[in-house]
Amino acid sequence: MAIKSRAVVIPRRNSIELRTVQVLEPKAGDVLIRTAFTSISAGTERMLLDGRMPHPALLFPVVPGYETVGQVVQVGARAPKELLGQWVYVGGARCFRGVNPAWGGQSEYISTEAERVVPLGTIDPATGVILALAATALHGLNVAQIRSSDRVLVLGQGIVGQLAARFAKLQGAQHVAVVDRVASRLAVSKADQVIDVTRESLDEAISETNINLIVEATGSMPALASALPLLANHGRVLLLGYYDHIHIPYAPVFMREAQILIAREWQFGPDGDLPRARDLLASGALDVSGLLTHRVPLDRIQAAYRLAFEDPSCLKLVVEWPRDGIESDVAHARTP
């Protein structure tokens, strides 16, 4: 049997719909999650909508999303029974029939392996949607290997840049500067130096070429190129955006013997970046106040995507999925 599930579906380029799809029944080692909150990754999902995401993700129709929080409503025979009823985060799943899961997170029901879910514990469930990008930023800073003498410059104060700056401070960087051109983003930044490039130039704000680590979180090669002259000898450049191509001037990195570092999403596993980010959130060490800026109900999903893509004040948007009154009994959602 399959399970009927509402899902966000991209049927073709630049089109978003709510459809009923079929979710595969959980296997013995799986859990079934009913979704309460999801979010929209502006960078990767914009590329998917534009038709620029590489194969196999770009096989329409697709179910996007990898930022899902919900409750476990069923556990398989070999899955941990203690997961039943728990609030968990899951980074999407490949559990659909007849539709491609680009990541598969924007679905009312998700069936996935039990080891892929991250119990939220004491974290507010809606806040759990931030775990994916928190883990991404944490993994990147781990790749960069922050040192106590490091002076760090974070380019961009979108959600990944905000989190990267916080992790740089948590990992002991001597000085963290952040730069953006959107005042509402800079207003919630946590850093030693906050630079609004609409008011002062980056060169004026950082007068010496003593930056040990540039964290690129804008997705813009021109933004990175303009900051490279500030890099100290043997400095590092961490790419935390997502890019069609990498194109930077060679001379600044050559003259400084710089390292270009690239980080994938996150390290999986029980000791990986997702549970580490969760624990930092739960302890209060990672402060994400002010980062969840908008909440939109599922029935306004097209407006939610426009907001996430077009409004620079939108750092992290929470999509609220209905919890009461509509197919609340999992059995009612099953079809032969």
FIVEX-489627 format. One record per residue (C-alpha): residue number from 1; x, y, z. Coordinates in Angstrom, 1 decimal, always signed. Each point is the difference from the previous one (the first is absolute). Layout:
# residues N
+-----+--------+--------+--------+
|   i |      x |      y |      z |
+-----+--------+--------+--------+
| NUM |      X |      Y |      Z |
...
+-----+--------+--------+--------+
END
This chain:
# residues 336
+-----+--------+--------+--------+
|   i |      x |      y |      z |
+-----+--------+--------+--------+
|   1 |   +0.0 |   +0.0 |   +0.0 |
|   2 |   +1.0 |   +3.6 |   -0.5 |
|   3 |   -0.9 |   +3.1 |   +2.1 |
|   4 |   -1.7 |   +3.0 |   -1.5 |
|   5 |   +1.9 |   +3.1 |   +0.8 |
|   6 |   -0.3 |   +3.7 |   -0.9 |
|   7 |   +3.4 |   +1.2 |   -1.3 |
|   8 |   +1.6 |   +3.0 |   -1.7 |
|   9 |   +0.7 |   -1.0 |   -3.5 |
|  10 |   +2.0 |   +1.8 |   -2.7 |
|  11 |   -1.5 |   -1.4 |   -3.2 |
|  12 |   +2.1 |   +2.1 |   -2.4 |
|  13 |   +2.3 |   +3.0 |   +0.0 |
|  14 |   -1.2 |   +3.0 |   +2.0 |
|  15 |   -3.2 |   -1.8 |   +1.2 |
|  16 |   -1.0 |   -1.0 |   +3.5 |
|  17 |   -3.2 |   -2.1 |   +0.9 |
|  18 |   -1.6 |   -1.7 |   +2.9 |
|  19 |   -0.8 |   -3.6 |   -1.1 |
|  20 |   -1.0 |   -3.3 |   +1.6 |
|  21 |   +2.8 |   -2.5 |   -0.4 |
|  22 |   +0.6 |   -3.6 |   +1.1 |
|  23 |   +2.5 |   -0.7 |   +2.8 |
|  24 |   +1.4 |   -3.5 |   +0.3 |
|  25 |   -1.0 |   -2.0 |   +3.1 |
|  26 |   +2.8 |   +0.0 |   +2.6 |
|  27 |   +2.3 |   -3.1 |   +0.0 |
|  28 |   +1.1 |   -1.9 |   +3.1 |
|  29 |   +2.8 |   +2.4 |   +0.8 |
|  30 |   -1.9 |   +3.2 |   -1.0 |
|  31 |   -2.2 |   +2.5 |   +1.8 |
|  32 |   -3.0 |   +2.0 |   -1.4 |
|  33 |   +0.0 |   +3.7 |   +0.8 |
|  34 |   -2.9 |   +2.4 |   -0.2 |
|  35 |   +1.4 |   +3.4 |   -0.9 |
|  36 |   -0.8 |   +3.1 |   +2.1 |
|  37 |   +2.6 |   +2.5 |   -1.3 |
|  38 |   +2.2 |   +0.4 |   -3.0 |
|  39 |   +2.2 |   +2.7 |   -1.5 |
|  40 |   +1.3 |   +1.2 |   -3.4 |
|  41 |   +3.6 |   +0.0 |   -0.9 |
|  42 |   +0.2 |   +3.1 |   -2.2 |
|  43 |   +3.3 |   -0.9 |   -1.7 |
|  44 |   -0.5 |   -3.6 |   -1.0 |
|  45 |   -3.7 |   +0.1 |   -0.6 |
|  46 |   +0.3 |   +3.1 |   -2.2 |
|  47 |   +2.5 |   -1.9 |   -2.2 |
|  48 |   -2.5 |   -2.9 |   -0.1 |
|  49 |   -2.8 |   +2.2 |   -1.0 |
|  50 |   +2.2 |   +1.7 |   -2.6 |
|  51 |   +0.9 |   -3.4 |   -1.5 |
|  52 |   +3.6 |   +0.4 |   +0.9 |
|  53 |   +0.4 |   -2.9 |   +2.5 |
|  54 |   +2.1 |   -2.9 |   -1.4 |
|  55 |   -1.4 |   -3.5 |   -0.7 |
|  56 |   -1.5 |   -1.9 |   +1.7 |
|  57 |   -1.7 |   +2.6 |   +2.2 |
|  58 |   -1.3 |   +1.8 |   -3.1 |
|  59 |   -2.6 |   -2.6 |   -1.1 |
|  60 |   -3.4 |   +1.6 |   +0.0 |
|  61 |   -2.4 |   -0.4 |   +1.7 |
|  62 |   +2.0 |   +0.3 |   +3.3 |
|  63 |   -0.7 |   +0.3 |   +3.7 |
|  64 |   +2.5 |   +2.6 |   +1.4 |
|  65 |   +1.1 |   +0.7 |   +3.5 |
|  66 |   +2.5 |   -1.3 |   +2.6 |
|  67 |   -1.1 |   +1.9 |   +3.1 |
|  68 |   -2.9 |   -1.9 |   +1.5 |
|  69 |   -1.2 |   -0.3 |   +3.6 |
|  70 |   -2.8 |   -2.3 |   +1.1 |
|  71 |   -1.1 |   -2.7 |   +2.4 |
|  72 |   +0.7 |   -3.7 |   -0.4 |
|  73 |   -3.5 |   -1.7 |   -0.4 |
|  74 |   +1.2 |   -3.5 |   -0.9 |
|  75 |   +3.1 |   -2.1 |   +0.6 |
|  76 |   +1.0 |   -3.1 |   -1.9 |
|  77 |   +0.6 |   -3.4 |   +1.7 |
|  78 |   +3.8 |   +0.6 |   +0.2 |
|  79 |   -0.1 |   +3.8 |   +0.6 |
|  80 |   +0.5 |   +1.3 |   +3.6 |
|  81 |   -3.4 |   +0.1 |   +1.7 |
|  82 |   +0.9 |   +3.0 |   +2.1 |
|  83 |   -0.1 |   +2.1 |   -3.2 |
|  84 |   -3.8 |   -0.3 |   -0.1 |
|  85 |   -1.6 |   +3.4 |   +0.8 |
|  86 |   +3.3 |   +1.9 |   +0.0 |
|  87 |   +0.6 |   +3.3 |   -1.7 |
|  88 |   +2.8 |   -0.6 |   -2.6 |
|  89 |   +1.9 |   +1.7 |   -2.8 |
|  90 |   +0.5 |   -1.8 |   -3.3 |
|  91 |   +1.9 |   +1.2 |   -3.0 |
|  92 |   -2.4 |   -1.2 |   -2.6 |
|  93 |   -0.6 |   -3.6 |   -1.3 |
|  94 |   -0.3 |   -2.1 |   -3.1 |
|  95 |   -3.3 |   -1.5 |   +0.8 |
|  96 |   -2.4 |   +1.0 |   -2.8 |
|  97 |   -1.7 |   -1.9 |   -2.8 |
|  98 |   -0.3 |   +1.7 |   -3.4 |
|  99 |   +1.8 |   +3.2 |   +0.9 |
| 100 |   +3.7 |   +0.8 |   +0.3 |
| 101 |   +1.3 |   +1.0 |   +3.5 |
| 102 |   +2.5 |   +2.7 |   -0.7 |
| 103 |   +0.3 |   -0.1 |   +3.8 |
| 104 |   -3.6 |   -1.0 |   +0.9 |
| 105 |   -0.5 |   +2.1 |   +3.2 |
| 106 |   -3.0 |   +2.0 |   -1.0 |
| 107 |   -2.6 |   -2.7 |   +0.6 |
| 108 |   -2.7 |   -0.6 |   +2.6 |
| 109 |   +1.3 |   -3.5 |   +0.7 |
| 110 |   +3.6 |   -1.2 |   -0.3 |
| 111 |   +1.1 |   -3.6 |   +0.3 |
| 112 |   +3.8 |   -0.4 |   +0.6 |
| 113 |   +2.6 |   -2.0 |   +1.7 |
| 114 |   -0.1 |   +0.4 |   +3.8 |
| 115 |   +3.7 |   +0.8 |   +0.2 |
| 116 |   -0.5 |   +3.1 |   -2.3 |
| 117 |   -2.3 |   +1.9 |   +2.5 |
| 118 |   +1.4 |   +2.3 |   +2.7 |
| 119 |   -2.2 |   +0.2 |   +3.1 |
| 120 |   -0.4 |   +3.6 |   +1.1 |
| 121 |   -0.2 |   -0.6 |   +3.7 |
| 122 |   -0.7 |   +3.4 |   +1.7 |
| 123 |   +0.3 |   +2.1 |   -3.1 |
| 124 |   -3.1 |   +1.9 |   -1.1 |
| 125 |   -1.2 |   -2.1 |   -3.0 |
| 126 |   -0.4 |   +3.0 |   -2.4 |
| 127 |   +3.6 |   +1.0 |   +0.8 |
| 128 |   +1.1 |   -3.5 |   -1.1 |
| 129 |   -0.3 |   +1.0 |   -3.7 |
| 130 |   +3.3 |   +2.0 |   +0.5 |
| 131 |   +2.0 |   -3.2 |   +0.7 |
| 132 |   +0.8 |   -0.7 |   -3.6 |
| 133 |   +1.8 |   +3.3 |   -0.7 |
| 134 |   +1.4 |   +0.2 |   +3.5 |
| 135 |   +1.6 |   -3.4 |   -0.7 |
| 136 |   +1.2 |   +1.3 |   -3.4 |
| 137 |   +1.6 |   +3.0 |   +1.6 |
| 138 |   +1.5 |   -2.0 |   +2.8 |
| 139 |   +1.5 |   -2.5 |   -2.4 |
| 140 |   +1.5 |   +2.8 |   -2.1 |
| 141 |   +1.7 |   +1.6 |   +3.1 |
| 142 |   +1.3 |   -3.4 |   +1.0 |
| 143 |   +1.5 |   -0.4 |   -3.5 |
| 144 |   +1.6 |   +3.5 |   +0.4 |
| 145 |   +1.5 |   -1.1 |   +3.4 |
| 146 |   -0.4 |   +3.3 |   +2.0 |
| 147 |   +3.0 |   +1.1 |   +2.0 |
| 148 |   +0.1 |   +2.3 |   +3.0 |
| 149 |   +2.1 |   +2.5 |   -1.9 |
| 150 |   -2.4 |   +0.1 |   -3.0 |
| 151 |   -1.6 |   +3.2 |   -1.2 |
| 152 |   -3.1 |   -1.1 |   -2.0 |
| 153 |   -2.0 |   +1.9 |   -2.5 |
| 154 |   -3.4 |   -1.4 |   -0.9 |
| 155 |   -1.4 |   +1.3 |   -3.3 |
| 156 |   -3.8 |   +0.1 |   +0.1 |
| 157 |   -2.4 |   -0.1 |   +2.9 |
| 158 |   -2.7 |   -2.2 |   -1.5 |
| 159 |   -0.8 |   -3.0 |   +2.2 |
| 160 |   +3.2 |   -2.0 |   -0.8 |
| 161 |   +2.2 |   +3.1 |   +0.6 |
| 162 |   -1.7 |   +0.7 |   +3.3 |
| 163 |   +0.6 |   -3.5 |   +1.2 |
| 164 |   +3.6 |   -0.1 |   -1.2 |
| 165 |   +0.8 |   +3.2 |   +1.9 |
| 166 |   -1.5 |   -1.5 |   +3.2 |
| 167 |   +2.0 |   -3.2 |   -0.4 |
| 168 |   +3.2 |   +1.9 |   -0.7 |
| 169 |   -0.4 |   +1.7 |   +3.4 |
| 170 |   -1.0 |   -3.2 |   +1.7 |
| 171 |   +3.1 |   -1.7 |   -1.3 |
| 172 |   +2.3 |   +2.7 |   +1.4 |
| 173 |   +0.9 |   +2.4 |   -2.9 |
| 174 |   +1.7 |   +3.1 |   +1.2 |
| 175 |   -2.1 |   +2.4 |   -2.0 |
| 176 |   -3.1 |   -0.5 |   -2.2 |
| 177 |   -1.2 |   +2.6 |   -2.5 |
| 178 |   -3.1 |   -0.3 |   -2.1 |
| 179 |   -1.1 |   +1.9 |   -3.0 |
| 180 |   -3.2 |   +0.5 |   -1.9 |
| 181 |   -2.1 |   +2.7 |   -1.7 |
| 182 |   -3.3 |   -0.7 |   +1.7 |
| 183 |   -0.5 |   +1.8 |   +3.3 |
| 184 |   -2.6 |   -2.4 |   +1.4 |
| 185 |   +2.4 |   -2.8 |   -0.4 |
| 186 |   +2.9 |   +1.9 |   +1.7 |
| 187 |   -2.3 |   +0.9 |   +2.8 |
| 188 |   -0.2 |   -3.6 |   +1.3 |
| 189 |   +3.7 |   -0.8 |   -0.8 |
| 190 |   +2.2 |   -1.4 |   +2.8 |
| 191 |   +3.6 |   +1.2 |   -0.7 |
| 192 |   +2.8 |   +2.2 |   +1.3 |
| 193 |   -0.4 |   +2.3 |   -3.0 |
| 194 |   -3.1 |   +0.6 |   -2.2 |
| 195 |   +0.6 |   +1.6 |   -3.3 |
| 196 |   -2.7 |   +1.6 |   -2.2 |
| 197 |   +1.5 |   +0.4 |   -3.4 |
| 198 |   -2.7 |   +2.5 |   -1.0 |
| 199 |   +1.5 |   +2.3 |   +2.6 |
| 200 |   +3.8 |   -0.7 |   -0.1 |
| 201 |   +2.2 |   -2.0 |   -2.3 |
| 202 |   +1.5 |   -3.3 |   +1.0 |
| 203 |   +3.5 |   +1.4 |   -0.5 |
| 204 |   -0.7 |   +2.9 |   +2.4 |
| 205 |   -1.6 |   -2.2 |   +2.6 |
| 206 |   +2.9 |   -2.5 |   +0.0 |
| 207 |   +3.0 |   +2.1 |   -0.5 |
| 208 |   +2.7 |   -2.7 |   +0.1 |
| 209 |   +0.5 |   -3.2 |   -2.0 |
| 210 |   -0.2 |   -2.2 |   +3.1 |
| 211 |   -3.0 |   -2.2 |   -0.6 |
| 212 |   +1.0 |   -3.6 |   +0.6 |
| 213 |   -3.3 |   -1.5 |   -1.2 |
| 214 |   -2.6 |   +1.3 |   -2.4 |
| 215 |   -3.3 |   -1.9 |   +0.2 |
| 216 |   -1.9 |   +0.6 |   -3.3 |
| 217 |   -3.7 |   -0.3 |   +0.7 |
| 218 |   -1.6 |   +2.2 |   -2.7 |
| 219 |   +0.2 |   -2.3 |   -3.0 |
| 220 |   +1.6 |   +2.9 |   -1.9 |
| 221 |   +3.4 |   -0.4 |   -1.6 |
| 222 |   +0.4 |   +3.8 |   -0.4 |
| 223 |   -0.6 |   +0.5 |   +3.8 |
| 224 |   +2.8 |   -2.5 |   +0.7 |
| 225 |   +2.3 |   +1.5 |   -2.5 |
| 226 |   -0.3 |   +3.5 |   +1.6 |
| 227 |   +1.0 |   -1.4 |   +3.4 |
| 228 |   +3.0 |   -2.1 |   -1.1 |
| 229 |   +2.5 |   +2.9 |   +0.4 |
| 230 |   -0.8 |   +0.0 |   +3.7 |
| 231 |   +1.3 |   -3.5 |   +0.5 |
| 232 |   +3.2 |   -0.5 |   +2.0 |
| 233 |   +2.9 |   -2.2 |   -1.2 |
| 234 |   -1.0 |   -3.7 |   +0.2 |
| 235 |   -3.6 |   +1.0 |   +0.5 |
| 236 |   -3.0 |   -2.3 |   -0.7 |
| 237 |   -3.1 |   +0.5 |   -2.0 |
| 238 |   -3.0 |   -2.1 |   +0.9 |
| 239 |   -2.8 |   -0.3 |   -2.6 |
| 240 |   -3.3 |   -0.4 |   +1.8 |
| 241 |   -2.3 |   +1.1 |   -2.9 |
| 242 |   -1.2 |   -2.0 |   -2.9 |
| 243 |   +1.4 |   +1.0 |   -3.4 |
| 244 |   -0.4 |   -0.7 |   -3.7 |
| 245 |   +3.7 |   +0.6 |   -0.5 |
| 246 |   +3.0 |   +1.1 |   +2.1 |
| 247 |   +1.6 |   +3.1 |   -1.6 |
| 248 |   +2.4 |   +2.1 |   +2.0 |
| 249 |   +3.2 |   +2.0 |   -0.8 |
| 250 |   +3.0 |   -2.2 |   +0.4 |
| 251 |   +2.6 |   +2.6 |   +1.0 |
| 252 |   -1.3 |   +0.8 |   +3.5 |
| 253 |   -0.2 |   -3.7 |   +1.0 |
| 254 |   +3.4 |   -0.8 |   -1.7 |
| 255 |   +1.8 |   +2.9 |   +1.7 |
| 256 |   -1.3 |   -1.1 |   +3.4 |
| 257 |   +0.4 |   -3.8 |   -0.5 |
| 258 |   -3.7 |   -0.1 |   +1.0 |
| 259 |   -2.0 |   -3.2 |   +0.5 |
| 260 |   -3.4 |   -0.4 |   -1.7 |
| 261 |   -2.2 |   -2.2 |   +2.2 |
| 262 |   -3.3 |   -1.6 |   -1.1 |
| 263 |   -2.4 |   -1.6 |   +2.5 |
| 264 |   -2.8 |   -2.4 |   -0.9 |
| 265 |   -3.3 |   +0.2 |   +2.0 |
| 266 |   +0.9 |   -1.8 |   +3.2 |
| 267 |   +1.4 |   -3.1 |   +1.6 |
| 268 |   -2.6 |   -2.6 |   +0.6 |
| 269 |   -0.2 |   -2.4 |   +3.0 |
| 270 |   -0.8 |   -0.1 |   +3.7 |
| 271 |   +3.1 |   +2.2 |   +0.7 |
| 272 |   -0.4 |   +2.1 |   -3.2 |
| 273 |   -0.8 |   +3.6 |   -0.5 |
| 274 |   -3.8 |   -0.2 |   +0.3 |
| 275 |   -0.1 |   -1.3 |   +3.6 |
| 276 |   +2.9 |   +2.3 |   +0.9 |
| 277 |   -1.9 |   +3.0 |   -1.3 |
| 278 |   -3.1 |   -1.2 |   +1.9 |
| 279 |   +2.0 |   -0.3 |   +3.2 |
| 280 |   +1.4 |   +3.5 |   -0.4 |
| 281 |   -3.5 |   +1.3 |   -0.5 |
| 282 |   -1.4 |   -1.9 |   +3.0 |
| 283 |   +2.8 |   +1.2 |   +2.3 |
| 284 |   -0.5 |   +3.7 |   -1.1 |
| 285 |   +3.6 |   +0.2 |   -1.3 |
| 286 |   -1.4 |   +0.6 |   -3.5 |
| 287 |   -2.3 |   +3.0 |   +0.1 |
| 288 |   -2.4 |   +0.1 |   -2.9 |
| 289 |   -2.3 |   +2.7 |   +1.3 |
| 290 |   -1.2 |   +2.2 |   -2.8 |
| 291 |   +0.9 |   -2.4 |   -2.8 |
| 292 |   -3.4 |   -1.6 |   -0.5 |
| 293 |   -1.6 |   +3.1 |   -1.6 |
| 294 |   -3.2 |   -1.2 |   -1.7 |
| 295 |   -2.7 |   -2.6 |   +0.4 |
| 296 |   -2.4 |   -0.9 |   -2.8 |
| 297 |   -2.7 |   -2.6 |   -0.1 |
| 298 |   +0.2 |   -2.8 |   -2.5 |
| 299 |   -2.9 |   +1.2 |   -2.1 |
| 300 |   +2.0 |   +3.1 |   -0.9 |
| 301 |   +3.0 |   -2.0 |   -1.2 |
| 302 |   +0.5 |   +2.0 |   -3.2 |
| 303 |   +0.1 |   +3.2 |   +2.0 |
| 304 |   +2.5 |   -1.7 |   +2.4 |
| 305 |   +2.4 |   -0.7 |   -2.9 |
| 306 |   -0.3 |   +3.6 |   -1.3 |
| 307 |   +0.7 |   +1.3 |   +3.5 |
| 308 |   +3.0 |   -2.3 |   +0.5 |
| 309 |   +1.5 |   +0.8 |   -3.4 |
| 310 |   -0.8 |   +3.7 |   -0.3 |
| 311 |   -0.2 |   +1.7 |   +3.4 |
| 312 |   +3.5 |   +0.7 |   +1.3 |
| 313 |   -1.3 |   +0.3 |   +3.5 |
| 314 |   -1.1 |   -3.6 |   +0.0 |
| 315 |   +2.8 |   -2.0 |   +1.7 |
| 316 |   -1.9 |   -3.2 |   +0.8 |
| 317 |   -3.6 |   -0.7 |   -0.9 |
| 318 |   -2.1 |   -2.6 |   +1.8 |
| 319 |   -2.7 |   -1.7 |   -2.0 |
| 320 |   -2.8 |   -1.2 |   +2.4 |
| 321 |   -1.7 |   -3.2 |   -1.0 |
| 322 |   -3.5 |   -0.7 |   +1.3 |
| 323 |   -0.1 |   -2.2 |   +3.1 |
| 324 |   -3.7 |   -0.4 |   +0.8 |
| 325 |   -3.1 |   -0.9 |   -1.8 |
| 326 |   +1.5 |   -1.2 |   -3.4 |
| 327 |   +0.9 |   -3.7 |   -0.2 |
| 328 |   +1.2 |   +0.0 |   +3.5 |
| 329 |   -0.3 |   -3.7 |   +0.2 |
| 330 |   +2.9 |   -1.7 |   -2.0 |
| 331 |   -2.3 |   -2.9 |   -0.8 |
| 332 |   -2.3 |   +2.3 |   -2.0 |
| 333 |   +2.9 |   +1.0 |   -2.2 |
| 334 |   +0.8 |   -3.6 |   -1.1 |
| 335 |   -1.1 |   -1.2 |   -3.4 |
| 336 |   +0.3 |   -3.4 |   -1.6 |
+-----+--------+--------+--------+
END
